[in-house]
Amino acid sequence: METQDLIYGINGPVVTVRNSRSFSMMEMVFVGKERLVGEVIGVSDKVTTIQVYEETTGLRPGEPVYGTGSPMNVTLGPGLLDNIFDGIERPLKEIAKQKGAFISRGSSVSSLDETREWDVTVTVREGDSLKGGDPYAQCQETLAIVHKCMVPPTLSGTVTKVAANGKYHVNDTIIEVTDSTGKVHPLTLCQRWPIRTPRPVAQHLPPSVPLITGQRILDTLFPLSKGGTAAIPGGFGTGKTVLQHQLAKWCDADIIIYVGCGERGNEMSQVLDEFSELIDPKSGRPLTDRTVLIANTSNMPVAAREASIYTGITLGEYYRDMGYNVALMADSTSRWAEALREISGRLEEMPAEEGFPAYLPSRLAEFYERAGMSKNLNGTTGSVTVIGAVSPQGSDFSEPVTQNTKRFTRCFWALDKSLAYARHYPAINWMQSYSEYFTDLDSWFLKNEGNDFIQYRKQISVLLQQENKLMEIVKLIGSDVLPDDQKLTIQIAAVIRIGFLQQDALNATDAYVPLEKQKLMMKVILYLYKKSKELLSAGIPISSIIQTGQFDKLIRMKNDIPSDKLEMFDDYMKDIDKALSGIVSA
């Protein structure tokens, strides 16, 4: 039942109500005659403070505020996939149909299409005992994903009524469950869940399976686990959004949730265009069949930007509970933190470093800690992987958002402006980046790719580190004075950088590379290095080895060898033997 009070003050998205006892902390409210969506963020004996998620222009003191008695929540059910929402889960496609290109204030369009019929199969019978998380019905949400309707986590009881299989709307009652007190709970195809409350799981599992992205530098040098957390920091123009697009396209997650948090509208338009055109290699259908887009662009109300990542992670947890692996892309958490800073300033809170609120670290922790692989309440296993972009001003990684994000993520993919300007994609700096998942994932790589994959990765990393040290010397005194073995290190590191770490997102052969091809590429590069070292020890000069053209040939092999013709790598190794033996015989 709604309660009602009157607005006392308005400061941007912050509205205050005086001398009210009607509202509780974090309660969802409707503000003004247009019923703008808001949330209670402060309660005292004199003032109730409300954060409004819509534009407050024209709002006046004395207008009513209606309480709902429940926290800020979202609707979960079939119809989420292949859809685009704003930060508070309003469907932008449907709003565009009804009200035009711009969202009118107080739009009360249902999050899910209530007129659409779903072909539902009921999976329980009368008399069955159900607990939270148990599935009771399912439908084909898209051709790629089966949607399982689950008992809300807080409910358990006995099934006392079951509908027949057939076509139903999202709000039609499918079953009725009677709890231990005798209360009857009708269950439909959908449920509601508060966005700031993590959905419960039966058990948290260790991160033991990698998220395969097809991007060589990530899968090989800086792997991320399913259920893991990663940060992509980088200044303007370093390719954060492009990299996240690639991850969304190619990573082996079942569901993709892309949160455009405070990004430019043209970038979100690009996401929509690309995802609708790209064919999912798993299903042969458009990628949008397993994608949810949350668009909260820079010209939308700043408060809704703060809610958008919680909306995204809640949707991710819902599909995780069905047993799916979900990848959430948050682009960018810096814009989200800026929304926190603006609202904090409106509330006249004491600022911390660079004006951000003192609770910035705890809010970041709340978000990233909701990632993970878990055993769900219904016995299935699922995961939510969170990949958050960070946009530090001037590429300054010492600023608060980047530093605090590093505290709560175990993968750090640092983008480098100089690499980006040199057209090196992905522009990930291999000296600044790191992954803390090696110990968790090595057993998986050992089982699936063999010990040689791990050994190749270690050798590649060592060569890159050696090159980095040698380049400091080269800058001072030039490369001519280096001995041949160090010149060889620089040559082979160039092959690794250009031929292995650099990848062409627009090339059909190179956009996605399976692990087996990645391993064979490393094997051939290290084979050339080994054979070249043997020749150096026999007195052959490095200049003669370079003249064989094998280094340049290996740089081109990423495009010359298709992923379905891996036997060609054997030919490359034979060519290396033939070319180098020709030097010795000469």
C-alpha positions, 0 to 999 in steps of 0.5 A: 500500500502506498504512503504519501508525503510532500516534497520539501527541497530539490537539488538536482537529482536529490529530493528531500521530504521533511518530518516524515515517518513514512519511508524506510532506508533504500525504499523505492518511491515515486516522486511528484505528480509524474511519478518519477522513480526514486530511492530513499538514500537517507533517513533521519527524524527530520529529513528523508533524502531521496535519489531520483533516477529521472530528470527532475526539471519542473519538479516543485516543492509541495508535490507528493512522494509515494512510498511503495514499501519495497526496495528498488527492484527489477523484474526477472523473467523471459524477454530479457534477452535480445532487449535493451534497457536503461539503468532502471530496467525500462525497455528502450525499444518499447518506449521508442515505439510508444513515446518516440526517440526520447524517454518521457519522464514517469514512463511506466512501461513494463520491463517485460512484454506482457502481451507476448505469449511463451510456449511453457513446459511445466516441469513439476506436479501437484504434491512436489516439494519445492525450495528456493531456486528449484525450477518449475517451468521452462520456455525457449526464450531465444533459439540459443537459450532455454529460460528456466522459471525458478522458485524465489530464493526465500520461498519453499513449500508444496505444489498445490496447483499446476497449469497445463503445458501451453502458451502463457503471458509473463504474469499468468499463474503457472503453479501455486505453492503452499508454504508451511504456514498454509499461505498460498503463493501463486508463481508466474513466469517472472519474479522481482528482486532488489538490485542491491541484494545479491541472490543467494547461492548454495556454495561458492566455488574456486575459479578453476575454469578459464574464460576463453576469449580467443584473444592471444595476449589474454588467454596466454599471458593474462588469463581470466577465470569464469567467475573472475573479475578483471579491470581494463584501465586506459585513457581516451582512445586506447581501445577499452570499448573495442576490447570489450566488444571483442570479448562480448563477441568471442568469449565462451560465456553463455550470456552476455550483459553489456552495461554502457554506463555513462558512455557516448550515445554513438558508442552504444549505437555501434554496439547495437549495430554490431551485435545485431549483425554478428553471427554467434559461432555457437548457434549460428544466430545473431549474437543478440539472442544471448545478449542483454544491453543496458544503455545509460548514456552520458546524456541520461540522468546521472543517478540512473547511471549509479543504479545501472551496474546493480541492474546488470549484475542482478540480471547476471545472477538470475541467469547464473542461477539457471546454470549459465555462465554469464559475462558482464561488461561494465563500460565504464566504472569511472563514469559510475564513480563520477555519478557517485561523486556528483550525488555525494556533492549534492548531499554535502558529504565530506569528500575524500581523494579527488572529490570522490566519496569516502565510501567509493572503495566499499561500493566498488567491493560490493559490485565486484564481490558479486562475481564468482562461480557457484553451486546454485540453490537448485544444484546447478553450477553457474558463474558471473564474470565481471570485466570493468573498464576504467577511464582514468583522466590522462591515463593516470593509473594512480587515481582513486577509481583505478587504484581501488579497482585493483584492490578488488579485481584479480586481473589487470589489463592495462591499456597503453596509449603509445601502443594504441597510437602505434595501431597495436591492438589490443593495446595491452601493456604486457609489462604493466598487466598481470593476472592472479589466476595462474595457480587456479587455472594451471591444472585446467591448462595442464589437463586440456592443453598439456604441460607444454602450453604452460612452459611456452607461456613462461618462456614467452613472458621471460623473453618479453621481460628480457627485451624490456631490460635490453631496450633500456640499454639500447636507448642509451647506447644503441643496439650495435654494441649488444652481443649476438645472443642479446640481439637474438632476444630482441629479434624474437621478442619482436616476433612475439609482440607483432606476430603473437600479441598483436591481433587483427579484430577485423581479420576473419582468421585472426579475430578469434584464435583457439587455444590449440592454435595459440599453443602451436604459434608459441611452439614455432616461435620458440623453436626458431629461437632455440635453433637460432641459439644453437647456430649462434653458439656454433659461431654463425652471426645473427645477421645471417640468421635474420637474412633467412627471412624466417622471423618475418615469416613467423610474424605473418603466420597469424594470418597465413594459417587458418584455425582449421589447418593447424597441420601447416605449423609442421611445415613451418618448422620444417622450413625453419630447419631447411633455412637454418641448415642452409646457412651451416652448409654454406 
